[in-house]
Amino acid sequence: MGRTLENKKAIVAELKETLSESQLAVVIDFKGLSVAQMTDLRGRLRETDAVCKVTKNTLMRIAVEGDENWESMTEFLEGSSAFLFAKDDFGTAIKAYQAFQKDTKKTELRGGVLEGQKLSADDVKALTELPTKEELIARIAAAINSIPTKLAVGTNAVPKKLAVGIKEVPSSLVRAVKARSEKEQ
């Protein structure tokens, strides 16, 4: 029994909602995967707050039609397509997919779309080299923590330099007076 028009409309609406919540969508060729392997992939992605959906290319084409953020995905819609949707930490999601791909050697990454930009398979793989959200937060926190330290060191240096300068004034004055008297003689 085929899908009814209402079922297809519901699937398209669900795809549109998933796309609206996602920053990255990746298209993979999943031909040759067993149900157990697909379940394994979904489990790995779930840990990274990403989702894997399998749907007909036609339904995905209808879902992205007219949406400039996702319309470039239509270039990758051919053959057996599965879609990986990452909400926040897409680097970790792609790493989880790559680990799965390394284990099974059955899927092929076609490309993806990140916030309206079409990405080739190499571009998607390059995203894994970016620091994760946690790493960026740690770097920012370290930078923020270093500012008060540098400010305290700088603040302590001002009175010291001022004291050294004040101490030098009398000796400089004596040298100036002495030089002036020698010049007059």
MARGUFI-561409 format. One record per residue: x negated, y, z negated of N, C-alpha, C, O in turn. Coordinates in steps of 0.001 Angstrom, whole numbers, padded with zeros to 6 digits, always signed. Example, Ala and Ser with C-alpha at 12.3 -4.5 7.8 and 13.67 -1.06 7.14 Angstrom:
-013190-005690-007800-012300-004500-007800-013200-003300-007800-014236-003319-008465
-012850-002250-007080-013670-001060-007140-012900+000030-007870-013409+001138-008039
// end
This chain:
-000834-001181+000000+000000+000000+000000-000878+001243+000000-001762+001378-000846
-000647+002135+000924-001441+003354+001041-001010+004410+000038-000004+004265-000657
-001783+005456-000017-001479+006561-000925-000365+007420-000335-000276+007612+000878
+000466+007924-001214+001530+008814-000765+000975+010228-000670-000116+010516-001161
+001726+011083-000046+001314+012477+000105+001154+013137-001264+000243+013939-001467
+002043+012797-002202+001958+013366-003547+000666+012926-004238+000013+013725-004909
+000300+011643-004070-000951+011138-004657-002153+011900-004099-003057+012287-004839
-002146+012105-002800-003260+012807-002157-003338+014254-002629-004432+014770-002856
-002191+014915-002778-002178+016287-003271-002704+016350-004707-003419+017281-005076
-002345+015362-005498-002830+015318-006884-004347+015114-006914-005037+015729-007727
-004863+014266-006047-006317+014029-005980-007033+015303-005556-008062+015654-006134
-006503+016002-004552-007112+017251-004082-007094+018285-005198-008082+018992-005397
-005986+018387-005932-005895+019341-007042-006915+019003-008131-007537+019898-008705
-007083+017713-008412-008069+017284-009412-009484+017603-008944-010316+018035-009743
-009765+017397-007671-011084+017723-007123-011347+019228-007213-012449+019645-007567
-010344+020035-006895-010507+021492-006987-010790+021923-008415-011618+022802-008651
-010099+021300-009374-010328+021632-010781-011739+021235-011204-012416+021999-011892
-012184+020056-010801-013538+019603-011135-014578+020527-010517-015573+020859-011162
-014360+020943-009285-015283+021859-008617-015330+023211-009333-016400+023805-009463
-014189+023691-009791-014157+025001-010458-014912+024976-011785-015393+026013-012242
-015020+023800-012406-015739+023670-013677-017223+023368-013481-017985+023379-014447
-017638+023102-012256-019004+022638-011985-019887+023742-011425-019418+024664-010758
-021193+023622-011717-022186+024505-011114-022841+023834-009915-023248+024497-008961
-022939+022508-009977-023641+021744-008944-022792+020564-008516-022199+019881-009351
-022734+020327-007220-022107+019131-006669-023124+018473-005745-023708+019127-004881
-023326+017177-005936-024290+016419-005138-023536+015305-004431-022679+014649-005024
-023859+015095-003162-023229+014042-002370-024242+012920-002189-025372+013146-001755
-023811+011691-002533-024683+010535-002347-023964+009483-001507-022735+009424-001481
-024741+008667-000831-024214+007521-000100-024305+006344-001058-025401+005949-001456
-023160+005780-001431-023167+004720-002438-022933+003334-001841-022620+002389-002566
-023082+003212-000527-022843+001927+000131-023737+000846-000485-024940+001043-000660
-023138-000279-000805-023893-001403-001340-023882-001501-002858-024413-002463-003414
-023289-000525-003540-023230-000584-005003-022072-001475-005445-020982-001436-004875
-022334-002272-006463-021267-003080-007032-020484-002223-008024-020897-001116-008370
-019354-002749-008473-018540-002027-009453-019333-001834-010742-019264-000773-011363
-020081-002853-011144-020883-002755-012371-021948-001666-012247-022186-000915-013193
-022581-001584-011091-023605-000552-010876-022983+000839-010867-023567+001782-011401
-021807+000974-010266-021129+002269-010248-020720+002663-011668-020796+003836-012034
-020295+001705-012452-019948+001964-013853-021191+002391-014623-021124+003284-015468
-022318+001761-014337-023587+002127-014973-023960+003576-014631-024350+004345-015509
-023838+003937-013356-024137+005314-012933-023230+006309-013647-023689+007343-014133
-021946+005992-013705-021001+006898-014382-021344+007047-015861-021237+008140-016418
-021754+005958-016493-022139+006017-017905-023370+006881-018126-023420+007667-019071
-024354+006736-017263-025571+007552-017380-025265+009032-017186-025817+009883-017883
-024388+009332-016240-024045+010731-015976-023181+011314-017092-023293+012498-017408
-022327+010495-017684-021463+010974-018759-022297+011496-019937-021908+012456-020601
-023433+010863-020185-024330+011295-021268-024879+012697-021018-025251+013390-021965
-024934+013122-019761-025471+014436-019407-024370+015452-019121-024640+016536-018603
-023128+015103-019458-021968+015964-019225-021744+016187-017731-021335+017267-017304
-022019+015152-016951-021765+015192-015509-020748+014100-015177-020513+013193-015975
-020153+014199-013996-019092+013277-013584-019418+012733-012201-019948+013449-011351
-019098+011464-011981-019237+010862-010657-017848+010468-010181-017121+009755-010873
-017489+010939-008996-016173+010615-008427-016380+010060-007023-017239+010515-006269
-015563+009060-006699-015549+008507-005347-014193+008858-004756-013154+008547-005339
-014206+009497-003612-012965+009854-002930-013228+009891-001436-014373+009896-000985
-012174+009916-000706-012316+009986+000753-012887+011341+001150-012569+012367+000549
-013724+011325+002159-014331+012561+002658-013266+013564+003100-013432+014771+002919
-012177+013064+003677-011108+013945+004141-010493+014720+002980-010221+015914+003100
-010274+014033+001851-009682+014705+000690-010650+015739+000111-010228+016813-000320
-011936+015418+000103-012922+016393-000380-012990+017579+000577-013107+018724+000140
-012919+017316+001862-012947+018402+002856-011767+019348+002628-011921+020567+002713
-010595+018790+002340-009413+019614+002068-009623+020405+000774-009226+021567+000694
-010243+019791-000238-010452+020452-001528-011411+021642-001415-011220+022648-002098
-012431+021544-000570-013424+022624-000465-013074+023639+000624-013703+024693+000716
-012088+023328+001437-011705+024211+002539-011286+025584+002007-010425+025682+001133
-011896+026626+002536-011562+027991+002150-012265+028486+000899-012096+029645+000519
-013044+027643+000255-013787+028051-000949-015244+028257-000555-015968+027288-000327
-015684+029527-000472-017033+029802+000031-018128+029201-000846-019238+028976-000364
-017843+028935-002123-018858+028318-002985-019141+026872-002586-020274+026408-002708
-018134+026165-002116-018291+024724-001879-018138+024309-000418-018382+023149-000085
-017746+025212+000444-017448+024845+001827-018649+024251+002563-018476+023434+003468
-019859+024653+002186-021047+024122+002867-021267+022637+002575-022103+022002+003216
-020536+022086+001627-020652+020664+001314-020131+019789+002455-020502+018620+002553
-019287+020336+003304-018694+019539+004382-019751+018935+005303-019502+017923+005959
-020922+019550+005351-022007+019031+006188-022463+017636+005743-022969+016857+006551
-022281+017326+004454-022762+016060+003905-021670+014987+003854-021927+013874+003394
-020462+015303+004317-019333+014380+004205-019281+013429+005393-018688+013732+006428
-019910+012286+005222-019881+011242+006249-020187+009909+005578-020957+009849+004619
-019581+008845+006085-019833+007523+005525-019244+007373+004128-018278+008048+003772
-019836+006480+003345-019379+006213+001978-019952+007260+001046-021146+007250+000750
-019094+008172+000581-019577+009288-000229-019093+009191-001665-017925+008914-001936
-020023+009427-002572-019693+009620-003987-020182+011019-004328-021147+011514-003745
-019512+011640-005265-019806+013030-005601-020180+013134-007072-019456+012657-007945
-021322+013765-007333-021772+013990-008706-021552+015463-009013-022045+016337-008300
-020813+015729-010074-020518+017095-010474-021179+017379-011816-020917+016685-012799
-022038+018401-011860-022727+018780-013090-022214+020143-013532-022115+021076-012736
-021892+020237-014818-021326+021485-015334-022408+022460-015766-022469+023578-015255
-023255+022060-016688-024245+022993-017239-025672+022574-016925-026360+023222-016137
-026104+021504-017538-027504+021087-017444-027683+020154-016247-027789+018938-016402
-027715+020744-015055-027762+019915-013852-029099+019209-013680-029153+018160-013038
-030183+019754-014235-031489+019098-014129-031475+017732-014787-032004+016767-014237
-030872+017648-015960-030788+016372-016673-029888+015400-015925-030173+014204-015875
-028803+015903-015342-027899+015036-014577-028612+014453-013360-028457+013271-013053
-029387+015277-012672-030109+014787-011491-031170+013769-011906-031385+012774-011213
-031834+014019-013037-032819+013058-013542-032154+011722-013857-032725+010667-013581
-030953+011759-014433-030224+010520-014732-029891+009779-013439-030015+008556-013372
-029469+010517-012413-029186+009889-011123-030456+009293-010516-030432+008178-009994
-031567+010038-010584-032813+009531-010013-033287+008267-010723-033819+007356-010088
-033094+008210-012041-033460+006991-012776-032591+005820-012305-033086+004707-012131
-031304+006077-012102-030399+005042-011581-030832+004615-010182-030875+003422-009880
-031150+005584-009334-031566+005290-007966-032850+004454-007957-033006+003545-007141
-033760+004775-008870-035022+004030-008952-034761+002585-009369-035418+001662-008888
-033792+002399-010272-033473+001053-010748-032760+000212-009690-033050-000975-009543
-031825+000825-008952-031009+000051-008005-031538+000077-006580-031375-000896-005844
-032164+001168-006183-032686+001347-004823-031606+001150-003757-031888+000682-002654
-030351+001516-004103-029259+001299-003160-028560+002586-002728-027783+002564-001773
-028807+003673-003384-028089+004904-003024-029029+005851-002294-030253+005750-002384
-028412+006768-001570-029196+007774-000843-028603+009144-001135-027397+009352-001008
-029452+010061-001521-029037+011432-001792-028967+012185-000471-029957+012268+000256
-027795+012732-000161-027636+013466+001099-027927+014951+000937-028543+015571+001803
-027484+015508-000163-027660+016933-000394-026659+017405-001422-025984+016601-002064
-026567+018698-001572-025632+019222-002555-025414+020709-002385-025933+021340-001465
-024628+021248-003302-024320+022674-003308-024450+023160-004743-023863+022590-005663
-025232+024227-004920-025423+024839-006233-024946+026280-006165-025578+027121-005525
-023838+026559-006820-023275+027903-006883-023252+028592-005517-023683+029736-005375
-022741+027875-004518-022578+028446-003187-023743+028236-002247-023609+028488-001050
-024884+027784-002745-026062+027566-001898-026168+026093-001507-026169+025213-002368
-026255+025834-000214-026424+024472+000281-027847+024010-000030-028807+024749+000192
-027978+022793-000541-029282+022240-000906-029535+020950-000141-028658+020091-000041
-030730+020826+000393-031115+019569+001028-031446+018565-000074-031475+018919-001252
-031692+017329+000306-032045+016308-000678-033323+016703-001419-033426+016485-002626
-034292+017279-000715-035538+017717-001357-035294+018867-002327-035919+018931-003386
-034391+019770-001973-034052+020883-002861-033429+020373-004152-033741+020864-005237
-032546+019384-004031-031898+018817-005215-032945+018155-006109-032911+018309-007330
-033866+017425-005503-034926+016779-006296-035812+017818-006968-036301+017586-008073
-036027+018960-006320-036862+020015-006900-036216+020627-008142-036918+021160-009001
-034895+020557-008245-034207+021090-009426-034623+020369-010707-034532+020933-011798
-035081+019123-010575-035482+018372-011773-036755+018942-012383-037041+018692-013554
-037516+019697-011616-038758+020277-012125-038506+021540-012941-039404+022025-013630
-037293+022074-012867-036956+023251-013667-036834+022848-015135-036458+021715-015433
-037145+023751-016048-036994+023414-017471-035519+023218-017830-034633+023835-017237
-035277+022350-018809-033903+022109-019243-033398+023292-020056-034160+024179-020438
-032129+023282-020303-031501+024351-021081-032144+024457-022465-032408+025560-022945
-032396+023315-023106-033005+023310-024442-034419+023884-024399-034814+024631-025294
-035185+023538-023356-036544+024068-023227-036527+025588-023056-037356+026292-023633
-035588+026083-022268-035483+027533-022073-035106+028239-023373-035647+029299-023689
-034182+027650-024120-033787+028240-025400-034977+028270-026348-035182+029259-027052
-035764+027196-026373-036942+027145-027243-037969+028205-026843-038576+028843-027703
-038157+028386-025543-039108+029405-025077-038654+030811-025455-039459+031641-025879
-037371+031067-025299-036836+032384-025655-036957+032620-027156-037334+033709-027589
-036639+031604-027943-036744+031732-029400-038188+032004-029813-038435+032826-030696
-039137+031324-029185-040553+031552-029507-040965+032975-029151-041702+033623-029895
-040485+033452-028013-040820+034825-027600-040219+035844-028564-040860+036833-028919
-038989+035592-028980-038335+036512-029918-039043+036486-031271-039206+037531-031901
-039464+035311-031721-040168+035205-033001-041529+035879-032966-042004+036352-033998
-042160+035934-031817-043494+036540-031739-043433+038064-031805-044417+038697-032187
-042317+038656-031446-042198+040123-031444-042366+040704-032848-043159+041632-033005
-041669+040216-033880-041880+040790-035221-043314+040620-035721-043840+041497-036406
-043946+039499-035383-045330+039271-035801-046248+040312-035174-047080+040914-035852
-046084+040513-033878-046920+041510-033194-046633+042911-033718-047545+043729-033839
-045377+043187-034027-045002+044490-034566-045631+044703-035941-046119+045792-036241
-045620+043659-036778-046219+043769-038114-047727+043982-038024-048282+044800-038757
-048385+043260-037143-049832+043425-036966-050127+044842-036484-051053+045488-036976
-049340+045325-035521-049539+046676-035012-049268+047732-036066-049987+048729-036145
-048254+047529-036868-047917+048476-037930-049012+048525-038989-049320+049600-039504
-049597+047399-039318-050694+047360-040292-051949+048012-039730-052747+048567-040486
-052132+047954-038438-053341+048511-037829-053331+050040-037835-054389+050666-037894
-052141+050645-037774-052057+052110-037717-052650+052762-038970-053491+053650-038832
-052251+052364-040190-052861+053007-041372-054369+052776-041458-055106+053667-041879
-054829+051605-041068-056268+051325-041116-057021+052263-040185-058041+052841-040560
-056508+052407-038966-057167+053288-037995-057106+054745-038470-058051+055510-038276
-055991+055116-039090-055846+056469-039614-056845+056723-040741-057448+057794-040817
-057013+055731-041614-057969+055870-042726-059392+055985-042186-060175+056805-042667
-059724+055180-041204-061060+055252-040619-061261+056615-039972-062334+057208-040083
-060232+057109-039300-060330+058421-038658-060505+059533-039670-061321+060432-039468
-059742+059487-040770-059858+060509-041818-061236+060451-042464-061829+061484-042774
-061737+059245-042664-063063+059080-043274-064138+059680-042372-065138+060202-042864
-063943+059611-041081-064928+060108-040135-064902+061633-039999-065901+062226-039592
-063779+062279-040332-063658+063732-040176-064741+064481-040949-065412+065326-040354
-064954+064215-042266-065993+064972-042978-067387+064771-042383-068143+065731-042235
-067727+063534-042042-069068+063307-041490-069210+063981-040126-070276+064496-039790
-068137+063973-039348-068169+064664-038054-068318+066172-038258-069038+066839-037515
-067644+066689-039251-067720+068113-039565-069133+068488-039997-069662+069522-039589
-069738+067641-040826-071118+067891-041276-072053+067883-040083-072923+068747-039975
-071892+066930-039191-072753+066861-038002-072566+068092-037126-073529+068623-036572
-071334+068539-037005-071062+069705-036181-071687+070966-036775-072263+071779-036052
-071570+071127-038093-072162+072290-038770-073680+072240-038658-074316+073260-038396
-074258+071075-038850-075682+070900-038776-076190+071192-037355-077222+071841-037185
-075480+070722-036362-075846+070981-034982-075752+072454-034652-076576+072973-033898
-074771+073132-035199-074569+074549-034963-075695+075352-035625-076212+076306-035043
-076060+074964-036821-077137+075702-037512-078469+075473-036816-079293+076385-036749
-078690+074280-036300-079951+074020-035581-079984+074784-034272-081046+075201-033811
-078853+074960-033695-078788+075684-032443-079066+077171-032661-079680+077814-031810
-078625+077718-033784-078839+079126-034075-080290+079408-034437-080757+080532-034250
-080971+078477-034920-082345+078705-035331-083255+078693-034191-084461+078871-034360
// end
